Amino acid sequence: MSTVQRGEVYKVIPDPSVGKEIQKERPCVVVSSNILNAKTDLAIVCPITEGMGLQFDIIHIQVKKGEGGATKESVALCDQVKAVDQGRLMEKRGHLEADTMHKIDKGLKVVLDLR
């Protein structure tokens, strides 16, 4: 696998999952730094869901149809941030736009209480 880059979207299989954790195969955006991605076998990701009735807010970020390989309007879930082994990153689907990544950064700051 080539070096994973921040902002790339991959198909990820997060199972086994427990309780309210995101389940089943789905796209995830890499939010970890390129330094971490290159130096470890881990990547930190936010799942993307294409479910119906999506609500967008500071921690649920809109991903437009076509962006990052999304087949329909979707949402990146900053409240489901997760470290995964890079071996879970299956097929690269695309890359999110800089504006979307900026909104995800803001969402992660809220979720992680960063200043």
N, C-alpha and C positions, 0 to 999 in steps of 0.2 A: 504494500500500500504506500502511495506517496504521502508526503507530509500533510497532515490534516491542517486546514486553515480556518481561522476564526471567520464566522459568517457563512460557512458552507453548510448545506443541508444534506443529511444522509438519512437513508432508511435505517432505523434502529429497532432491534427486538429487545425490549426492556425486561422481558420475563426471565425469571420469576418475579412477579410483583405481589405486593401485599396491600390489602385494604384500599385506601384512596389513591395509591400510587398509580401513575399512568400505566396502562396495560396495552397489550398487543402491539404488533408491528406498526410503526408510524414514522413519519419524518421528524427529525430533530435538527435544530440549528446548533452548531458549535459556538459556544460563548467563551470558552477558555482562550487564554492568550496563545499566540503562536509559539512562544517560548516553552510553555507547558506542553503544548501539543508535540513539539519536536523532542523534548527532553524526557518525556515519560510515555508510558503506554496508555495513559488515561486521556479522556477528553471530557470537558464539562459541557453539558447540552441542556437545551430547553426543548421539550416536546412541542410539536405543532399538531393541532387537531383541525380536522375539516368538518366537525360536527355541525348539526343544524342548531339554530337559535344562538349563534355566537354573540357574546357581549364583549365589546372592547372597552378597556379602561387602562389605567396606569400599569397594571401587571398582566394584562391580557392584550397582547399587541397584534394588531391586524397585519396579516400577510395576504397581499392581494393575489388573486388568481394569476398564475403564470410566474410569479416571483418565487425563486428557489425551487422551482418545479411543482408548485402547488397547482393541483388540478381544479380547485375552486377556492373561493374566499376562505381563509383559515385564520387561526389565532395561535400565536406563540405563547406558551404558558410559563411565565416567569416564576410562578409559585410552585412549579414542578421541576426546578433545576436539579440536575442529577449528574454525578460523575459516573462515567461508563468506561469500560475497557475499550480501546480503539478497535478491538476485534469485533465488537458489536456494531460498528459502523459498516453497513453492508454496501449499498450502492449510493454513489453521490448523485443527488437530484438537482443541485444547482447552488446558487449563492444568493443571500438576501442583500437588498440594497442598503447603502450606507444609512439612509434615513431610518429604515426599519431597525437596523442594528442600534442606532442611537436611541430609539424608543425602548428597545429591549434593555440597553444599558441602564436607562432611567428606571425601568421596571425592576431590574435586579437590585438597584440601589435601594429601592423601597422595601423589597422582600428581605434583603440582607441587612437593612438598616445601616447602609453606608452613606457617608457624607460626600 
